[in-house]
Amino acid sequence: MLGAYAAALECAPLSAETRRTYRSRVRMFLAWPADHAAGGIIAEIAQTAGLDDPTTAHVLRHTLATTLVRGRTDMVLVAEIFGHARLETTRRYSLPSDKDKEDALKLITVDR
C-alpha cells in the first residue's frame, strides 16, 4: 500500500521538500496499528498542536485525497490508492472549492 501512496506523491506537482514531508507523514499514517488506536494518537497530536477543529483519521484521509486531487494527481489513481471501486466515492473526498470552480470556468474559450 505504501507503494501506491508513493507513486501518487511522485505524480503530484510538489516541491522536493513537500514530497519529503508527505512521505514521512504517509509512512507514519500507515504504520498506525488500527483506526481506534490512531484516533487517540491523532487527537493527542491535534491537542498538542492547539488545533480547535476535530481531527480524526477520516479528516486526515479526506485531506490527503483532496491534496492529491488538487495537486493534479489523476482521479483514477487516487481512487485506486484509497481502495475505491467507484470514482464517485473518491469524488466525495475531493469536492471542489468555489475557487476551483472559478478557475475551471476561466479555461472556457468564449468567442465574441
Buried (B, 14 or more C-beta within 10 A) or exposed (E): EEEBBBBBBEBBEBEEEBBEEBBEEBEEBEEBEEEEEBBEEBBEEBEEEEEEEEBBBEEBBBEBBBBBBEBEBEBEBBBBBBEBEEEEEBBEBBEBEEEEEEEEEEEEEEEE
